[in-house]
């Protein structure tokens, strides 16, 4: 019993440190001791912390057994050292884990850990460069925790037969037991906790203090003022009941990873990169100034389906029920749902694992009749874990086979096809890997870093991947033509984001808001419905859904933030703003309006202004303090604060606010009103 008492007392210091820090960060926005479920939440947090440290202490003691020949003093020193290292490592990895939760919506898992370990050196120095405050603070905190635990564990002394110590041990053992019990109850739907477990995992609160270095100050807009910016919400069942369609052609939405207009027309080594798409776009309306709302795929793609800017926790808008979700009648209609209600057979074929970034929430729903992604089929896959992507040729073949053998031909098709071969690391099978050469990767090569003097080789590998995609896109569209379907279809082709090659210090995508990452390809092809040509006004992914509905003759849902760009006066399009956001490493927000583009780094408050018509490569920055920049900054500020006030984020409002949960307090507002209307935000900003 004395040894058990000592182990438990060892856990008290680190557990107390972590709990206190979590509660300090939560402050008054979480303290509701009158709520029984909130008290259970505290028990869960404390118990889960204690359980971890208890296991670490037991493992440390077991390791010390290996040092039996060296005497009890050496064994105790070893156990203390191993335990201190475990506590320090836990602090570090827990902070990294919940940093990922803030930016991606999921905690660190085995797949992510494998990626970090494989690229540890590059990720460390990249983060040190991008987050000069956060990483040293995290390391210092881990070392101080290690030292404190080591010293404390050596000072724990037991007095024989101490009933008080035994009672303390019993109480904390019960807390340890309470944690898994509450979790099991929560898993089986018995809602004993106030907030979802993913929000209260050990150290979620702590991370928000350690790694949140956003200097941008949010302003809470009073509800009466906020309501003047909003429009009343139409209930979902009422909207669906009103749906009427003038025409029902087949609809094919094709999303190609990292596709831009520039890449479609690129010639390299005297050969076109995408010869099929370069020809096919001649029958389409090409939107030459199209933007993704985020260079991060998990935020960009839902904007296409939802017509909403990625300023909210997306689960809140799904068809969910319970404390963390809106009731069904107040949920938000999305592309697949509306088309399903209009009598379409809906299908999704994706070369990626749709669980990544939890995009499966929007691609596999009750309104999707057939769903296929990389985990549904054996075949050559690239990457491990969450990055397991199927070769696009398998996805195309499966889609065409489904049309031939499963679709019952009694209703029109909506089919989403997601090409992924052009995603990093851009691997293609022979002979596609040697179309552009040299293309051998024999140097350190990771998503966030590779030698800048190897950019031309990396571009060859990337363009080989796009050439592969182009061929299999042609296979699919020619397959539709052979089946007599293409001329009676609307085909929408777009990129989810762009791709950088160190034009501004970063490779790949997701890390910045420069044109190379957010200016994407978008085209609508609809023979007899849309005239081919060029559309040179600003559009966004949020416009895809209402524009498609306009072509079908369907009234838009009033809460969609995009517009039907084909039925909007051109003078309005010339003055409307388009917004974008990225949460990775240093969160950034941006706006483009007319010829000017303004971006703001939320951590450093560094602003940049470019004329993207005259300077599409963004090599000549303009004065970020000019009157034009201040006007764009005012609109952007109004956009951010109105959205955050509407979604009513909880916890620390200065943290990476876009991905934080919002629960009971904001639901009434979300039930009654749509998200802020962009035109009203502009008017508000101009009136200041």
ChimeraX attribute file (.defattr): number of C-alpha atoms within 10 A of each C-alpha:
attribute: neighborCount
match mode: 1-to-1
recipient: residues
	/A:1	9
	/A:2	14
	/A:3	9
	/A:4	13
	/A:5	17
	/A:6	18
	/A:7	22
	/A:8	24
	/A:9	20
	/A:10	23
	/A:11	25
	/A:12	18
	/A:13	17
	/A:14	22
	/A:15	22
	/A:16	14
	/A:17	12
	/A:18	21
	/A:19	21
	/A:20	15
	/A:21	18
	/A:22	22
	/A:23	15
	/A:24	14
	/A:25	19
	/A:26	19
	/A:27	12
	/A:28	10
	/A:29	10
	/A:30	13
	/A:31	13
	/A:32	11
	/A:33	11
	/A:34	8
	/A:35	11
	/A:36	12
	/A:37	16
	/A:38	18
	/A:39	17
	/A:40	18
	/A:41	21
	/A:42	19
	/A:43	18
	/A:44	26
	/A:45	25
	/A:46	23
	/A:47	25
	/A:48	23
	/A:49	24
	/A:50	27
	/A:51	23
	/A:52	17
	/A:53	24
	/A:54	23
	/A:55	14
	/A:56	22
	/A:57	24
	/A:58	16
	/A:59	15
	/A:60	23
	/A:61	19
	/A:62	13
	/A:63	15
	/A:64	20
	/A:65	15
	/A:66	11
	/A:67	16
	/A:68	11
	/A:69	9
	/A:70	10
	/A:71	9
	/A:72	13
	/A:73	11
	/A:74	14
	/A:75	21
	/A:76	18
	/A:77	15
	/A:78	19
	/A:79	25
	/A:80	24
	/A:81	20
	/A:82	21
	/A:83	28
	/A:84	27
	/A:85	21
	/A:86	20
	/A:87	26
	/A:88	24
	/A:89	17
	/A:90	20
	/A:91	25
	/A:92	20
	/A:93	16
	/A:94	20
	/A:95	26
	/A:96	19
	/A:97	20
	/A:98	26
	/A:99	24
	/A:100	18
	/A:101	19
	/A:102	25
	/A:103	21
	/A:104	19
	/A:105	20
	/A:106	17
	/A:107	21
	/A:108	19
	/A:109	12
	/A:110	11
	/A:111	12
	/A:112	17
	/A:113	14
	/A:114	13
	/A:115	15
	/A:116	15
	/A:117	10
	/A:118	12
	/A:119	17
	/A:120	13
	/A:121	10
	/A:122	18
	/A:123	18
	/A:124	13
	/A:125	14
	/A:126	15
	/A:127	16
	/A:128	14
	/A:129	11
	/A:130	14
	/A:131	17
	/A:132	12
	/A:133	15
	/A:134	16
	/A:135	20
	/A:136	12
	/A:137	13
	/A:138	19
	/A:139	15
	/A:140	13
	/A:141	16
	/A:142	22
	/A:143	19
	/A:144	13
	/A:145	23
	/A:146	24
	/A:147	16
	/A:148	16
	/A:149	25
	/A:150	21
	/A:151	14
	/A:152	17
	/A:153	23
	/A:154	12
	/A:155	10
	/A:156	11
	/A:157	9
	/A:158	13
	/A:159	8
	/A:160	8
	/A:161	10
	/A:162	11
	/A:163	10
	/A:164	9
	/A:165	18
	/A:166	17
	/A:167	12
	/A:168	14
	/A:169	19
	/A:170	14
	/A:171	12
	/A:172	20
	/A:173	16
	/A:174	12
	/A:175	21
	/A:176	22
	/A:177	16
	/A:178	19
	/A:179	22
	/A:180	15
	/A:181	13
	/A:182	20
	/A:183	19
	/A:184	12
	/A:185	13
	/A:186	15
	/A:187	11
	/A:188	8
	/A:189	10
	/A:190	11
	/A:191	16
	/A:192	17
	/A:193	21
	/A:194	19
	/A:195	18
	/A:196	17
	/A:197	16
	/A:198	13
	/A:199	18
	/A:200	18
	/A:201	16
	/A:202	27
	/A:203	22
	/A:204	25
	/A:205	24
	/A:206	24
	/A:207	25
	/A:208	23
	/A:209	19
	/A:210	18
	/A:211	20
	/A:212	19
	/A:213	19
	/A:214	19
	/A:215	13
	/A:216	17
	/A:217	12
	/A:218	16
	/A:219	14
	/A:220	14
	/A:221	16
	/A:222	11
	/A:223	12
	/A:224	8
	/A:225	10
	/A:226	17
	/A:227	18
	/A:228	11
	/A:229	21
	/A:230	21
	/A:231	16
	/A:232	15
	/A:233	18
	/A:234	19
	/A:235	18
	/A:236	15
	/A:237	13
	/A:238	10
	/A:239	15
	/A:240	16
	/A:241	9
	/A:242	10
	/A:243	16
	/A:244	13
	/A:245	16
	/A:246	9
	/A:247	10
	/A:248	20
	/A:249	19
	/A:250	20
	/A:251	23
	/A:252	20
	/A:253	19
	/A:254	21
	/A:255	23
	/A:256	24
	/A:257	22
	/A:258	31
	/A:259	24
	/A:260	26
	/A:261	21
	/A:262	14
	/A:263	19
	/A:264	21
	/A:265	15
	/A:266	15
	/A:267	14
	/A:268	12
	/A:269	10
	/A:270	8
	/A:271	11
	/A:272	16
	/A:273	27
	/A:274	23
	/A:275	17
	/A:276	18
	/A:277	18
	/A:278	16
	/A:279	12
	/A:280	12
	/A:281	18
	/A:282	14
	/A:283	16
	/A:284	23
	/A:285	19
	/A:286	21
	/A:287	22
	/A:288	20
	/A:289	18
	/A:290	26
	/A:291	30
	/A:292	33
	/A:293	33
	/A:294	33
	/A:295	33
	/A:296	25
	/A:297	21
	/A:298	20
	/A:299	26
	/A:300	26
	/A:301	25
	/A:302	24
	/A:303	27
	/A:304	26
	/A:305	21
	/A:306	28
	/A:307	26
	/A:308	24
	/A:309	26
	/A:310	23
	/A:311	20
	/A:312	22
	/A:313	18
	/A:314	20
	/A:315	16
	/A:316	23
	/A:317	19
	/A:318	21
	/A:319	18
	/A:320	16
	/A:321	13
	/A:322	10
	/A:323	15
	/A:324	17
	/A:325	21
	/A:326	23
	/A:327	17
	/A:328	16
	/A:329	16
	/A:330	23
	/A:331	21
	/A:332	23
	/A:333	23
	/A:334	22
	/A:335	20
	/A:336	27
	/A:337	19
	/A:338	19
	/A:339	22
	/A:340	17
	/A:341	14
	/A:342	17
	/A:343	15
	/A:344	24
	/A:345	23
	/A:346	22
	/A:347	24
	/A:348	20
	/A:349	23
	/A:350	28
	/A:351	26
	/A:352	26
	/A:353	22
	/A:354	23
	/A:355	16
	/A:356	16
	/A:357	17
	/A:358	16
	/A:359	17
	/A:360	15
	/A:361	15
	/A:362	22
	/A:363	25
	/A:364	19
	/A:365	15
	/A:366	12
	/A:367	20
	/A:368	20
	/A:369	16
	/A:370	18
	/A:371	17
	/A:372	21
	/A:373	22
	/A:374	24
	/A:375	18
	/A:376	12
	/A:377	14
	/A:378	9
	/A:379	12
	/A:380	13
	/A:381	18
	/A:382	18
	/A:383	12
	/A:384	12
	/A:385	15
	/A:386	17
	/A:387	20
	/A:388	18
	/A:389	25
	/A:390	26
	/A:391	24
	/A:392	27
	/A:393	19
	/A:394	17
	/A:395	25
	/A:396	24
	/A:397	14
	/A:398	15
	/A:399	21
	/A:400	17
	/A:401	12
	/A:402	15
	/A:403	16
	/A:404	12
	/A:405	9
	/A:406	11
	/A:407	17
	/A:408	11
	/A:409	11
	/A:410	9
	/A:411	15
	/A:412	20
	/A:413	23
	/A:414	27
	/A:415	24
	/A:416	20
	/A:417	25
	/A:418	23
	/A:419	28
	/A:420	24
	/A:421	28
	/A:422	24
	/A:423	22
	/A:424	23
	/A:425	18
	/A:426	19
	/A:427	19
	/A:428	22
	/A:429	12
	/A:430	8
	/A:431	9
	/A:432	17
	/A:433	22
	/A:434	15
	/A:435	19
	/A:436	21
	/A:437	15
	/A:438	14
	/A:439	18
	/A:440	12
	/A:441	12
	/A:442	7
	/A:443	9
	/A:444	11
	/A:445	16
	/A:446	17
	/A:447	15
	/A:448	16
	/A:449	18
	/A:450	18
	/A:451	12
	/A:452	13
	/A:453	8
	/A:454	15
	/A:455	14
	/A:456	14
	/A:457	16
	/A:458	24
	/A:459	19
	/A:460	23
	/A:461	28
	/A:462	26
	/A:463	26
	/A:464	28
	/A:465	26
	/A:466	28
	/A:467	26
	/A:468	24
	/A:469	27
	/A:470	20
	/A:471	15
	/A:472	20
	/A:473	22
	/A:474	17
	/A:475	17
	/A:476	18
	/A:477	18
	/A:478	14
	/A:479	16
	/A:480	17
	/A:481	13
	/A:482	10
	/A:483	12
	/A:484	11
	/A:485	16
	/A:486	21
	/A:487	15
	/A:488	18
	/A:489	22
	/A:490	26
	/A:491	22
	/A:492	20
	/A:493	22
	/A:494	26
	/A:495	28
	/A:496	34
	/A:497	29
	/A:498	29
	/A:499	27
	/A:500	21
	/A:501	19
	/A:502	15
	/A:503	12
	/A:504	13
	/A:505	11
	/A:506	18
	/A:507	22
	/A:508	22
	/A:509	27
	/A:510	25
	/A:511	23
	/A:512	30
	/A:513	28
	/A:514	23
	/A:515	20
	/A:516	25
	/A:517	27
	/A:518	30
	/A:519	29
	/A:520	28
	/A:521	27
	/A:522	29
	/A:523	25
	/A:524	24
	/A:525	25
	/A:526	23
	/A:527	16
	/A:528	11
	/A:529	12
	/A:530	15
	/A:531	13
	/A:532	18
	/A:533	15
	/A:534	14
	/A:535	16
	/A:536	13
	/A:537	18
	/A:538	21
	/A:539	24
	/A:540	27
	/A:541	28
	/A:542	29
	/A:543	23
	/A:544	27
	/A:545	25
	/A:546	27
	/A:547	21
	/A:548	21
	/A:549	18
	/A:550	19
	/A:551	19
	/A:552	17
	/A:553	15
	/A:554	19
	/A:555	15
	/A:556	18
	/A:557	23
	/A:558	18
	/A:559	21
	/A:560	23
	/A:561	21
	/A:562	26
	/A:563	22
	/A:564	19
	/A:565	21
	/A:566	16
	/A:567	10
	/A:568	11
	/A:569	9
	/A:570	11
	/A:571	9
	/A:572	12
	/A:573	18
	/A:574	14
	/A:575	16
	/A:576	16
	/A:577	23
	/A:578	24
	/A:579	23
	/A:580	23
	/A:581	28
	/A:582	25
	/A:583	23
	/A:584	19
	/A:585	17
	/A:586	18
	/A:587	22
	/A:588	24
	/A:589	22
	/A:590	26
	/A:591	22
	/A:592	23
	/A:593	18
	/A:594	16
	/A:595	15
	/A:596	19
	/A:597	25
	/A:598	26
	/A:599	27
	/A:600	22
	/A:601	20
	/A:602	21
	/A:603	19
	/A:604	15
	/A:605	13
	/A:606	11
	/A:607	18
	/A:608	18
	/A:609	24
	/A:610	24
	/A:611	20
	/A:612	20
	/A:613	13
	/A:614	11
	/A:615	13
	/A:616	15
	/A:617	15
	/A:618	20
	/A:619	12
	/A:620	13
	/A:621	11
	/A:622	16
	/A:623	13
	/A:624	19
	/A:625	13
	/A:626	10
	/A:627	10
	/A:628	13
	/A:629	20
	/A:630	13
	/A:631	16
	/A:632	25
	/A:633	21
	/A:634	17
	/A:635	20
	/A:636	25
	/A:637	18
	/A:638	22
	/A:639	22
	/A:640	19
	/A:641	17
	/A:642	26
	/A:643	20
	/A:644	22
	/A:645	18
	/A:646	27
	/A:647	24
	/A:648	23
	/A:649	21
	/A:650	18
	/A:651	19
	/A:652	17
	/A:653	18
	/A:654	16
	/A:655	23
	/A:656	23
	/A:657	25
	/A:658	22
	/A:659	19
	/A:660	24
	/A:661	22
	/A:662	21
	/A:663	19
	/A:664	14
	/A:665	12
	/A:666	15
	/A:667	20
	/A:668	10
	/A:669	19
	/A:670	20
	/A:671	17
	/A:672	15
	/A:673	20
	/A:674	22
	/A:675	23
	/A:676	23
	/A:677	19
	/A:678	20
	/A:679	15
	/A:680	16
	/A:681	21
	/A:682	20
	/A:683	13
	/A:684	16
	/A:685	17
	/A:686	13
	/A:687	7
	/A:688	6
